[in-house]
Every structure is written in structure tokens, then in C-alpha cells.
Amino acid sequence: MLLIAKRKPTGRLPNLWEFPGGKIEPNETPEACLKRELKEEFDVDVTVGEYLGSNIHAYDFGTIELMAFKAFWEKGDFKLLDHVEIRWVFTHELDQFEFAPADTVFVEQLIGGEIDI
């Protein structure tokens, strides 16, 4: 199953769904960033696994590179510290949600079977 999270109604990309993560800090690896961000956003500990790919997307507020990894929940009760909702979904359910534009590439690849989870 996949974890998706709904952004807050305020700020950038309001009410859109996304695959959780965040900005890499100086001298931080992408894997360490994902581990830190999931702790900050949900108060859970994860093990970061296989790299799945990346997507560079230009928003009106800047260009981002979204990197996707498998991650495995280890411990902690999920708390909504930075989102309004989370869902555990199957790949075939992803088309029922409106995703942030940078995430849609991964949604399409997952639905099309190009990314194996």
C-alpha cells in the first residue's frame, strides 16, 4: 500500500494530495531527508529503501526535483502535524485523488506499472 497525504487548505498547492517528503537540508542525503521529513510531518520512524526515480517540475514559485523512494514504516503512531489527512491506498485507487502536479508523474507510472512497489 501507498501512503498519500493531503496538503492544508492554506499555503502552496492547497488541498492537493502528495507523496510525503520535503526539502533536502545542506549536507543531507535524499534518504536522510525523507526519514527526517516523515518524522517531522507524522512523528513516525521509517527505513528508506529503493530509489524509484525523480521528476523535475517547474511551478510558478520555483522548480523542484521530486525524488521517490520506497519507505517502510517502523514505529510511531501517525500524527497529522503538517497535513489535514492521510490515506493508505492501493495503486489502482490513486486516480481517485487530485495530486500536486509534480507528483502526477509518479501516479501515472504507478498506475501504468512502470514503478513496482
C-alpha contacts under 8 A as a table, 3 or more apart, distances in Angstrom:
res1	aa1	res2	aa2	distance
1	M	88	W	5.96
1	M	89	V	5.42
1	M	90	F	5.04
1	M	91	T	7.25
2	L	87	R	7.99
2	L	88	W	5.37
2	L	89	V	5.22
2	L	90	F	6.20
2	L	91	T	7.20
3	L	19	F	6.75
3	L	20	P	7.66
3	L	86	I	6.94
3	L	87	R	5.82
3	L	88	W	4.72
3	L	89	V	6.53
4	I	17	W	6.45
4	I	18	E	5.62
4	I	19	F	4.98
4	I	20	P	6.57
4	I	86	I	5.67
4	I	87	R	5.47
4	I	88	W	6.52
4	I	89	V	7.45
5	A	17	W	5.38
5	A	18	E	5.40
5	A	19	F	6.30
5	A	20	P	6.27
5	A	83	H	6.39
5	A	84	V	7.63
5	A	85	E	5.77
5	A	86	I	4.31
5	A	87	R	6.48
6	K	15	N	5.83
6	K	16	L	5.61
6	K	17	W	4.26
6	K	18	E	6.37
6	K	83	H	5.64
6	K	84	V	5.77
6	K	85	E	5.17
6	K	86	I	6.19
7	R	13	L	7.14
7	R	14	P	5.74
7	R	15	N	4.89
7	R	16	L	5.52
7	R	17	W	6.09
7	R	18	E	7.37
7	R	82	D	7.52
7	R	83	H	4.94
7	R	84	V	6.21
7	R	85	E	7.68
8	K	11	G	7.15
8	K	14	P	5.60
8	K	15	N	5.55
8	K	82	D	7.37
8	K	83	H	5.42
8	K	84	V	5.56
9	P	14	P	4.43
9	P	15	N	5.00
10	T	14	P	5.53
10	T	15	N	7.99
11	G	14	P	6.01
13	L	16	L	5.98
13	L	100	A	6.63
16	L	98	E	5.74
16	L	99	F	5.18
16	L	100	A	5.43
17	W	97	F	6.70
17	W	98	E	5.92
17	W	99	F	4.41
17	W	100	A	5.99
18	E	99	F	5.63
18	E	100	A	5.90
18	E	103	D	6.16
19	F	103	D	6.89
20	P	37	E	7.91
20	P	38	L	7.11
21	G	33	C	7.63
21	G	34	L	5.46
21	G	37	E	5.58
21	G	38	L	6.54
22	G	33	C	7.07
22	G	34	L	6.89
22	G	37	E	5.93
23	K	33	C	7.11
24	I	28	E	6.13
24	I	29	T	7.20
24	I	30	P	6.41
24	I	33	C	5.41
25	E	28	E	5.38
25	E	33	C	7.15
28	E	32	A	6.18
28	E	33	C	6.33
29	T	32	A	5.16
29	T	33	C	6.15
30	P	33	C	4.98
30	P	34	L	6.28
30	P	67	M	7.66
31	E	34	L	5.26
31	E	35	K	6.35
31	E	48	V	6.09
31	E	69	F	7.88
32	A	35	K	5.12
32	A	36	R	6.09
33	C	36	R	5.11
33	C	37	E	5.93
34	L	37	E	5.11
34	L	38	L	6.10
34	L	48	V	7.46
35	K	38	L	5.45
35	K	39	K	6.38
35	K	45	D	6.95
35	K	46	V	6.02
35	K	47	T	7.15
35	K	48	V	6.81
36	R	39	K	5.13
36	R	40	E	6.17
37	E	40	E	4.97
37	E	41	E	5.86
38	L	41	E	5.14
38	L	42	F	5.57
38	L	43	D	6.66
38	L	44	V	6.22
38	L	45	D	7.13
38	L	46	V	7.51
39	K	42	F	5.52
39	K	43	D	4.26
39	K	44	V	4.88
39	K	45	D	5.92
40	E	43	D	5.71
40	E	81	L	7.41
41	E	79	K	7.64
41	E	80	L	6.81
41	E	81	L	5.11
41	E	82	D	5.23
41	E	83	H	7.56
42	F	77	D	7.94
42	F	78	F	5.14
42	F	79	K	4.74
42	F	80	L	5.64
42	F	81	L	5.82
42	F	82	D	7.52
43	D	76	G	6.41
43	D	77	D	7.05
43	D	78	F	6.18
43	D	79	K	6.13
43	D	81	L	7.90
44	V	73	W	7.22
44	V	74	E	7.49
44	V	75	K	5.85
44	V	76	G	4.47
44	V	77	D	6.38
44	V	78	F	6.14
45	D	73	W	6.27
45	D	74	E	5.49
45	D	75	K	5.33
45	D	76	G	6.31
46	V	71	A	6.25
46	V	72	F	5.29
46	V	73	W	4.54
46	V	74	E	5.04
46	V	75	K	7.16
47	T	71	A	5.63
47	T	72	F	5.15
47	T	73	W	6.67
47	T	74	E	6.73
48	V	69	F	6.82
48	V	70	K	6.15
48	V	71	A	4.38
48	V	72	F	6.39
49	G	69	F	6.23
49	G	70	K	4.91
49	G	71	A	5.37
49	G	72	F	7.31
50	E	69	F	5.55
50	E	70	K	5.31
50	E	71	A	7.84
51	Y	67	M	7.81
51	Y	68	A	6.12
51	Y	69	F	4.40
51	Y	70	K	6.57
52	L	67	M	7.57
52	L	68	A	5.18
52	L	69	F	5.19
52	L	70	K	7.03
52	L	115	I	6.96
53	G	67	M	5.88
53	G	68	A	5.44
53	G	69	F	7.42
54	S	65	E	6.60
54	S	66	L	5.39
54	S	67	M	4.22
54	S	68	A	6.00
55	N	65	E	5.56
55	N	66	L	5.16
55	N	67	M	6.56
55	N	102	A	6.92
55	N	105	V	7.19
56	I	63	T	7.01
56	I	64	I	5.66
56	I	65	E	4.27
56	I	66	L	6.22
56	I	102	A	7.37
57	H	63	T	5.60
57	H	64	I	5.48
57	H	65	E	6.39
57	H	66	L	7.71
57	H	101	P	7.76
57	H	102	A	5.48
58	A	62	G	5.95
58	A	63	T	4.13
58	A	64	I	6.45
59	Y	62	G	5.17
59	Y	63	T	5.71
59	Y	64	I	7.76
60	D	63	T	7.94
66	L	102	A	6.94
66	L	103	D	7.68
70	K	117	I	7.43
80	L	83	H	5.49
80	L	84	V	6.37
80	L	85	E	6.90
80	L	86	I	7.82
83	H	86	I	7.46
89	V	93	E	6.18
89	V	94	L	7.08
90	F	93	E	5.42
90	F	94	L	7.04
91	T	94	L	5.59
91	T	110	L	6.30
91	T	111	I	5.87
92	H	95	D	7.08
92	H	111	I	6.15
93	E	96	Q	5.73
93	E	97	F	7.94
94	L	97	F	5.89
94	L	107	V	6.58
94	L	111	I	7.42
95	D	98	E	7.55
95	D	107	V	7.69
99	F	103	D	6.18
99	F	104	T	6.05
100	A	103	D	5.46
100	A	104	T	6.61
101	P	104	T	5.32
101	P	105	V	7.79
102	A	105	V	6.60
103	D	106	F	5.53
103	D	107	V	6.43
104	T	107	V	4.79
104	T	108	E	6.09
105	V	108	E	5.25
105	V	109	Q	6.22
106	F	109	Q	4.94
106	F	110	L	5.95
106	F	115	I	7.99
107	V	110	L	5.19
107	V	111	I	6.13
108	E	111	I	5.19
108	E	112	G	5.92
109	Q	112	G	5.03
109	Q	113	G	6.04
109	Q	114	E	4.90
109	Q	115	I	5.71
110	L	113	G	5.16
110	L	114	E	5.96
110	L	115	I	5.09
110	L	116	D	7.05
111	I	114	E	7.72
112	G	115	I	7.82
113	G	116	D	6.32
